[in-house]
Amino acid sequence: MNLQAMMKQAQKMQKEMMNSKNEIDEMTFTGTSSFVTVEMKGTKEVTKVKIDTENIEKDEIEMLEDMILVAVNEAIKKVDAETEKKLGKYTQGMPGLF
């Protein structure tokens, strides 16, 4: 394969990677933990936190804080999993590129 063909193939792959990354960035991921639901974009920007206040007492604030942490972390894991699913074929075992 000549150098020009390799460059074209690399440019095509780069464009496909960016398209996949843009798709992920626009997706919404949801993490839940008991009374808490968190939504975030593929960019890991939290866009919504919903707390089911009907089932929680004021003295359970510490537990609520823990549930928010769990829900946020679950949503982040979903973003990471989707990123790996869509972009893993490009990084070939080199995590952390996106």
Phi, psi and omega in degrees: 000133181278167185297320181296319179294321178296320179295318179297318180295319179296318179296320178297315180296320179297318179296318178297319179299314181295322177297317178296317180297318178296322176300312181298316181303327182273348181285159175246132180243141183239132173242140180229151176206105180050260186265004187238135172234132180236134174246142176214155176282169176296346177278001182070024174272119179289126183251342182202138172232123179240129180242126177280090186286346180295332186251018182228141179262157181301328182281003180256024183299317181299319178296319179299317178300319178295320180294323177297316177302314181298315182296317179297314181296325177295317179296320178298318178298323179293320176299312181298320180295317179294321178297315179296320180298315185274329186249352181301328180294338179272325184274341177043062175083012177252078183295158176092002180284338181236000000 
